Structures are given as C-alpha cells and as structure tokens.
Amino acid sequence: MKKYFLDYNEKQIINAIVREDARDNARQSGFRKKSASAIQRAKDDLDVGDASPEIRKAIVAKVYQSIAYSQAWELLGETYCGRRRFYEIRKQFCFLIADNMGMIDDKRRRRSGR
C-alpha cells in the first residue's frame, strides 16, 4: 500500500509535530500555528468510511492520541475499528498532515488521489 507513503524522515517530522501540538504550550510561533492548522485540516479531511459523526470523532481522537503519545492500537481501548484499518487511517492522517505542511510534491499528491 504505497498510496500514502512517507519516508523515514517525513514520519519523524510528522510525529514530532503532533507530539509538540499535544503539549499545547502557550507560546505560538509561526511554525506552531501552521502545524496546528495542518493537523486540524487533516482531522477534517480524514476518510474513516461511513461512520457516524460521533464514531468518526472518536476514531480521529484515538489516531491523534496514538501518534502524540506513541501508543499502539492494543493500548488505546475502544477504537471502533480493527487493527489493520486503524493503522491505514493513521497512515492517511500522517500523509494529510505532511501534505498540509507542504512536504508532499505534486507527483506524490496525484498518486494518492488528492
């Protein structure tokens, strides 16, 4: 599944951005504002299927929690989806953040269908 592929460095950057966002420091630099905006847009654009709004909100929160606190699916409790689907959604979420931050070029964006 190379649809939402990120290389190692991109994954590390995205994970650091989400972890920093979860800390919620009072100081807001330009980069922090841009990353918070990218995360929010990724949350809004994330495709979780035909889930109701409450379930969608819970899945997105669990994906965010998984990245922010380095927690595996097994430790998150009720995620409303199976392990494989959860990690597919998580991979898409990271790709959307990278795309919103301007890290994805047009060729890769077309390949992912965005």
N, C-alpha and C positions, 0 to 999 in steps of 0.2 A: 504494500500500500504506500506508494510514493506520492500520493495526492497532496498530502500536507507535510512534506518532508522538510525538516530543519537540520542543518548540520550541528555538530557538537558545540561550536562556539555560539551559534544562534540560540541553541537551547539554554546554554548557560546564561546568556544575556537576558533572555525572557524570564527564566527562573529568578534571576536577581531582581529584575524589575517588579515582578509580582511579590516577592518577599519584601522588598522595600515599600511597596504600596501597602502591604498588610501591616507594616509597622505604624503607619499613619502619624508621621512626625508633623509637628506644627509648621515647620519651615517648608515653603513650597517654591522650589526653584523652577525654572522654565522646563527643564527635563522632567521633573516630577509631575508637573501639570500635564505635559504631553503624554507621559506614560499612563497617568490616571485616566486621561481621556481615551487613550488607546485601549486600555483594559475595559472601560465602560462600553465602548463601541463593540469590542469583541464579545462582551456579555450579551449585548443586544442582538448581534448578528449570528450568534452561535446556533447551529441547527441541531436540535435534540429530537427531532421527529415530531410525532403527533401528540406530544404530551400536553396536559392542561397547563395553564399559566402557573399554578402553584407547584406542580411537579417540575416544570421547567426551571423555576426559580430555585428549587431545592437542588436540582442537578447542577446548575451553574455554580451555586454556592459550594457544593461538595468538590467540584473541579477546582475552583479557586482555592479552597482550603487544602486540597491535595498538593497543589503547586506551592502555595505560600508556606506551608509547614512541613513539606516533604513527607507527606503521609501516603501510604499505599492504600489502594482500594479496600483491602481487607480490614483496615483500621478506621475507616470512615463511618461505619454504621450503615444505615439505610440510604442507599444512593439511588434507588428507583430504577436501576438498570444493571445489567450484568457487567462482569469484569471487562470483557472484551469491548463492549460498547462504551463503557466508561472511559477506557484508555483511548478509543477512537475520538470521543468527544474532547478529551483533554488535549490530544494532539492537534485537533482542529482549533481549539481555543488558543493554544500557543502560536499556531500559524497565523491566526487572525490578529493577535497582538503584534506579532512581527510585521505583518502587512500594514497595520495601522501606524506602526512606528516608522515605516518607510524602509524596512530591511529586505523586502521581497521585491525582486525586479519584475518587469512586465512579463517576461517569458515564463517564469515560475507562477505568476499570478494566473496567466491564461491556462496553464496546465492544471491548476487546481479548480478551475471553473469560476473564478471570481471576477 
